[in-house]
Amino acid sequence: SSDLLVQEFQMELSSFQDKYGLTVNEAVKVMGICERKVRELIKENEIPHFRVGRAVRIPWKPLKEWMDNGGTGGDKR
C-alpha cells in the first residue's frame, strides 16, 4: 500500500540525514528527480557538492537548505 511506501521512504530519508555526504543515487531518491538531472545540476554547480577522488558527494544539510529555498541560491562549489 502507499502508506507502507511512505513509511519506507521516511525511514530511508532519516538514514540519509545521518550521513554528511549523499551519493548521487541517494540524492536522486531524496530529490525525486532522475539521475541525469542530478548530474546536470552538479556539472552546472547548481547544487552543493564535493568530490572524494572521482566520487561525488552531496552534503545533506546544504542540499536540504537548497531545496527549502526552492532550488535556487544554493551554495555553489
Disulfide bonds with the S-S distance in Angstrom:
none
